[in-house]
Amino acid sequence: MTGFARPMTTTRPPPFFIADNPALDFLNSIAVPVDAKVEWLASGGDLLAWLKQAGLAPDEILESFRKGALPGELDAIAAQARALRDWFKPLVCKHMGRPLARRALRQLEPLNQLLARDEEFGQIVVRDRLSARNHDRGHDKRAVSGLAWRRQRRWPSPESLLFPIARSLADLVCLEDFTQVKACEGQPCTLLFLDRTHGSVRRWCSMAVCGNRAKQAAHRARTQQARKR
């Protein structure tokens, strides 16, 4: 993410986008992927870089805030993003693995308060070709014209950067099945993901990382056991 203030250091791995859900990817912006905790939202520049990689804000908006924000303003928004993440993750961990009950709404009041400040709206636009092709193939059974409804957002201040994150959190609790939310079984990995596999068999954040480590550990255990015989 060159061009953003305080870019990610060369010793820090790139952020993980392995959750199959943007809200869970946001919660994974602090994690212990190997043996040390890594923070990907340590500064305002980090937040801009993460939002760009997550595709949650247009490049031109991110660039305008980078150039126009007051000193320390973006760092303050990054601190709010971290606070939002650190409040929301325990809630997800508490409820994951089972359907989310209606009574959870009371715990989500801070999120509703943040969403109430959003300036999201919608516009009628020309339907893109991919959507039209999917309709022709029967993927969308509703009556479809050549037009579509597209969500848009006003970005009046750097605080606006929190709103697409908040919307992704709302979509997680409203649209996703919490029985599919899992934590990686690798130790000491703390990454979360949405298990959309057939039969819900996903166990690892990544087979290339934690899955491979588990295989190596199992192989060492079998080797040691064989030597004792």
C-alpha positions as CSV (number, residue, x, y, z in Angstrom):
1,M,0.0,0.0,0.0
2,T,2.5,2.6,-1.0
3,G,1.4,6.2,-0.8
4,F,-0.4,5.9,2.5
5,A,1.1,7.3,5.7
6,R,3.0,4.9,7.9
7,P,2.9,1.9,5.5
8,M,3.1,-1.6,6.9
9,T,6.5,-2.7,7.9
10,T,8.5,-5.3,6.0
11,T,8.6,-7.5,9.2
12,R,4.8,-7.6,9.5
13,P,2.9,-10.1,7.2
14,P,0.1,-8.7,5.0
15,P,-3.3,-8.8,6.6
16,F,-5.4,-12.0,6.3
17,F,-8.5,-12.1,4.2
18,I,-9.3,-15.8,4.7
19,A,-12.6,-15.6,6.5
20,D,-15.0,-15.6,3.5
21,N,-16.7,-12.7,5.2
22,P,-15.6,-9.0,5.5
23,A,-16.7,-8.6,9.1
24,L,-14.7,-11.6,10.2
25,D,-11.7,-10.3,8.1
26,F,-12.0,-7.1,10.1
27,L,-12.0,-9.0,13.4
28,N,-8.9,-10.8,12.1
29,S,-7.1,-7.5,11.7
30,I,-5.4,-8.3,15.0
31,A,-4.3,-11.9,15.3
32,V,-1.7,-14.4,16.4
33,P,-1.2,-16.2,13.1
34,V,2.1,-17.8,14.1
35,D,3.6,-17.1,17.5
36,A,3.2,-13.3,18.1
37,K,0.3,-11.0,18.1
38,V,0.1,-8.8,15.0
39,E,-1.9,-5.5,14.8
40,W,-2.8,-4.3,11.3
41,L,-4.7,-1.2,12.4
42,A,-2.0,0.5,14.5
43,S,-2.4,3.9,12.8
44,G,-4.5,5.9,10.4
45,G,-2.3,4.9,7.5
46,D,-2.8,1.2,8.5
47,L,-6.6,1.7,8.5
48,L,-6.5,3.3,5.0
49,A,-4.4,0.5,3.7
50,W,-6.6,-2.2,5.3
51,L,-9.8,-0.6,3.9
52,K,-8.2,-0.5,0.4
53,Q,-7.3,-4.2,0.6
54,A,-10.7,-5.1,1.9
55,G,-12.4,-3.2,-0.8
56,L,-14.6,-1.4,1.7
57,A,-13.9,2.2,0.5
58,P,-13.2,3.7,-2.9
59,D,-9.5,4.5,-3.6
60,E,-10.3,8.1,-4.4
61,I,-12.0,8.5,-1.0
62,L,-9.1,7.0,0.9
63,E,-6.6,9.2,-1.0
64,S,-8.6,12.3,-0.3
65,F,-8.7,11.6,3.5
66,R,-5.0,10.8,3.4
67,K,-4.2,14.2,1.9
68,G,-6.9,16.3,3.7
69,A,-7.2,14.9,7.2
70,L,-6.0,17.0,10.1
71,P,-2.9,15.8,12.0
72,G,-3.8,12.9,14.2
73,E,-7.4,12.7,12.8
74,L,-6.9,9.4,11.0
75,D,-5.0,7.9,14.0
76,A,-8.0,8.8,16.1
77,I,-10.4,7.0,13.7
78,A,-8.1,4.0,13.7
79,A,-8.4,3.9,17.5
80,Q,-12.1,3.9,17.1
81,A,-11.9,1.1,14.6
82,R,-9.8,-0.9,17.1
83,A,-12.3,-0.2,19.9
84,L,-15.2,-1.4,17.6
85,R,-13.3,-4.5,16.7
86,D,-12.3,-5.3,20.3
87,W,-15.9,-4.8,21.5
88,F,-17.4,-6.9,18.7
89,K,-15.0,-9.9,18.6
90,P,-15.9,-11.2,22.1
91,L,-19.6,-11.0,21.1
92,V,-19.0,-13.1,18.0
93,C,-16.9,-15.6,20.0
94,K,-19.6,-15.9,22.6
95,H,-22.3,-16.7,20.1
96,M,-20.5,-18.6,17.3
97,G,-21.3,-22.2,16.7
98,R,-25.1,-21.8,17.3
99,P,-27.9,-19.7,15.8
100,L,-27.9,-16.1,16.9
101,A,-30.9,-15.5,19.1
102,R,-33.2,-12.4,19.1
103,R,-32.0,-11.5,22.6
104,A,-28.6,-10.7,21.2
105,L,-30.1,-7.4,19.8
106,R,-29.6,-5.7,23.2
107,Q,-25.9,-6.4,23.0
108,L,-25.7,-4.8,19.6
109,E,-27.0,-1.4,20.6
110,P,-23.6,0.3,20.3
111,L,-23.5,-0.9,16.7
112,N,-27.0,0.4,15.9
113,Q,-25.9,3.8,17.4
114,L,-22.9,3.9,15.0
115,L,-25.1,2.8,12.0
116,A,-27.5,5.6,12.7
117,R,-24.9,8.2,11.8
118,D,-24.2,6.6,8.4
119,E,-25.1,8.6,5.2
120,E,-25.8,5.6,3.0
121,F,-28.2,5.8,0.2
122,G,-29.0,4.1,-3.1
123,Q,-29.2,4.9,-6.8
124,I,-30.7,3.3,-9.9
125,V,-27.9,2.4,-12.3
126,V,-27.4,0.3,-15.4
127,R,-27.1,-3.3,-14.5
128,D,-23.6,-4.6,-15.1
129,R,-23.1,-7.4,-17.7
130,L,-22.1,-10.0,-15.1
131,S,-25.4,-9.6,-13.2
132,A,-27.3,-9.7,-16.5
133,R,-25.6,-12.9,-17.5
134,N,-26.3,-14.5,-14.2
135,H,-30.0,-13.6,-14.6
136,D,-30.0,-15.1,-18.1
137,R,-28.7,-18.4,-16.6
138,G,-31.4,-18.5,-14.0
139,H,-29.4,-17.3,-11.0
140,D,-32.0,-14.6,-10.2
141,K,-35.6,-15.6,-10.4
142,R,-37.0,-12.2,-9.9
143,A,-38.1,-10.0,-12.8
144,V,-35.1,-8.0,-13.9
145,S,-34.7,-5.0,-16.2
146,G,-31.5,-3.6,-17.5
147,L,-31.4,-1.4,-14.4
148,A,-30.3,-2.2,-10.8
149,W,-30.2,-0.7,-7.3
150,R,-26.8,0.1,-6.1
151,R,-25.9,1.2,-2.5
152,Q,-23.8,4.3,-2.3
153,R,-22.4,6.4,0.6
154,R,-21.5,10.0,1.3
155,W,-18.1,10.5,3.0
156,P,-18.3,13.8,4.8
157,S,-15.6,13.2,7.3
158,P,-12.9,10.6,8.3
159,E,-15.5,9.1,10.7
160,S,-17.3,7.8,7.5
161,L,-14.5,5.2,7.2
162,L,-16.1,3.4,10.1
163,F,-19.5,3.0,8.4
164,P,-18.7,0.4,5.8
165,I,-17.1,-1.6,8.6
166,A,-20.1,-1.3,10.8
167,R,-22.4,-2.3,7.8
168,S,-20.3,-5.5,7.3
169,L,-20.8,-6.3,11.0
170,A,-24.5,-5.8,10.7
171,D,-24.6,-8.0,7.7
172,L,-22.8,-10.7,9.6
173,V,-25.3,-10.8,12.4
174,C,-28.4,-10.4,10.1
175,L,-27.5,-12.5,7.0
176,E,-25.0,-15.2,8.1
177,D,-25.6,-18.4,9.9
178,F,-23.6,-18.2,13.2
179,T,-23.4,-22.0,13.3
180,Q,-20.9,-21.6,10.4
181,V,-18.6,-19.1,12.4
182,K,-15.5,-20.9,13.6
183,A,-12.1,-20.3,15.1
184,C,-9.1,-21.9,13.6
185,E,-8.1,-25.0,15.5
186,G,-4.4,-24.2,15.1
187,Q,-2.5,-23.2,18.2
188,P,-1.9,-20.4,19.0
189,C,-3.8,-19.0,15.9
190,T,-6.7,-16.7,16.7
191,L,-8.2,-16.2,13.2
192,L,-12.0,-16.6,12.7
193,F,-13.7,-17.7,9.5
194,L,-17.1,-18.7,8.0
195,D,-17.2,-22.4,7.2
196,R,-19.2,-22.7,3.9
197,T,-17.8,-26.2,3.1
198,H,-20.1,-29.1,2.5
199,G,-20.5,-30.9,5.7
200,S,-18.8,-28.0,7.7
201,V,-15.4,-29.7,7.6
202,R,-13.2,-26.7,7.6
203,R,-10.8,-26.7,10.6
204,W,-8.0,-24.3,9.7
205,C,-7.6,-20.6,8.7
206,S,-5.4,-21.9,5.9
207,M,-4.2,-25.4,5.0
208,A,-1.0,-23.8,3.9
209,V,-0.3,-22.4,7.4
210,C,-2.1,-24.0,10.3
211,G,-3.3,-27.0,8.4
212,N,0.3,-27.8,7.3
213,R,1.6,-27.2,10.8
214,A,-1.0,-29.7,12.2
215,K,0.1,-32.3,9.7
216,Q,3.7,-31.8,10.6
217,A,2.9,-32.1,14.3
218,A,0.9,-35.3,13.7
219,H,3.8,-36.7,11.7
220,R,6.3,-36.0,14.4
221,A,4.0,-37.5,17.0
222,R,3.6,-40.7,14.9
223,T,7.4,-40.9,14.4
224,Q,8.1,-40.5,18.1
225,Q,5.5,-43.1,18.9
226,A,7.0,-45.6,16.4
227,R,10.5,-45.1,18.0
228,K,9.1,-46.0,21.4
229,R,7.9,-49.4,20.2
